């Protein structure tokens, strides 16, 4: 079983930066893809970014390219989402997710097996 715990959310002004963390435990993460998703009030959960643990290849949603960066720390079993130049439309609950790296990187939430509880990000204008 994989446990994921997000942290780092908060209330910031537009243009500010935040770094979200997702600490994993329970399994070796070398065989997993780790993704970030977000869900704004009244909207469906949407893909943000994903990283393959081995090799570090990444894939981003077009809406966040150039502003958000996903990375991982192999020693700490932690995935990060560095968020710069935040906009009010980035306001959402951000979730970390994991799936076994058995195919191409994917943006589909249904293909992820494990989820964290989420951390809330609010960006004021």
N, C-alpha and C positions, 0 to 999 in steps of 0.2 A: 504494500500500500504506500502511496505517495501522499505526503502532507505538504501543502503550500501555504505560506503565510505572507501576505502583502503588508507593506508599511510605507510611510513616506507621504501620504496624501495630506491635503490641507487646503486652506483658503489663501489665495494669492491674487494679486492684481494682474491685469493683462500686461504681457511683456516679461513677466517674471519667469523664473525657472524652478523646477522641482525634480527630484530624483526619487523614483519609486523603487522599492526593493521587493523581491520575492524570494524568501528563504525556503529551500526545499529540504525535506528529510524523508527517510524511510526506504529509499532506494538509491542506487548509483545513477546519477543523472547523465552519465556518458552515453546512454542509449536513448535519450529523450530529445524531442524538440520542445522548446519552452516559448509560449506565446503570451502576449498581452492583448487583452480585449477591453472594451469599455462599453458602458451602457448609460446613456443619458435618460433623464426622466421622461417617460412616455415613449421611449424609442427602443428598438431592438438592440441586442448586443451586437457590437461591430468589432471587426478585427483591427488591431493597431500594428502589431509587429510580431515576428517570430524569429527565433535563433536556434540553429542546430548546435547541440552541445559539443559534438566532435566536429572540429573544422571551423565552427563559428559563422557559417553562412547565414545570411539574414534575408528577410523579405518584409517590406513595409507597405502599409496602405498609402495610396497616393496622397491622401489628405494630410499625412504627417511627415512625409519625406522632407528631409532637410531641417526639421525642427525636433524630432524625437529620435533617439538613438537607443537601441537595445544592445545589451552586452551581458557577459556572464563572468563569474569568478569561480573557477574550477575548485579552488581550495575551500571556499566558503559555501559551495553549493547554492549560490545566490545569483539570480538574474536581476538586472537593473533596467529601468526605463528612464533615461535622461530626457527631460522635457524642457525645451527652451522656447522663448518667444510665445509663451502661452496665450491662448485666445479664449474668450468667453465660450466659444463653441467646443472647447476641450473639456468643459465641465461635465463630469460623469463619475460613475463608480468604475474604477479600473480593476480588472481581474487578471490574475496570473493563471496559466493553464499549462498542462503537460500532456504529451502524447509520445508514444514510442516512435522513434525515427525509422519507420519502415517504408516510407515512400517520400515523395517530394514534399517540401514545405507547403503547408496549407493554411488558408485563412478561414476555413470552415469550422465554426465552434463545435459542431456536432462530432467532429473527428478527434476532439480532445477528451482524454479520459479523466483527468484530474483537474480540479479547480480550487482556487483559494476563496477566501470569504469576501475579498474586495477591499479596496481603500478608496475613499472619496476625495475627489479633486474638484474644487470650486474656483473658478476664475472670474473675478469681478471686472467689470469694464470701467 
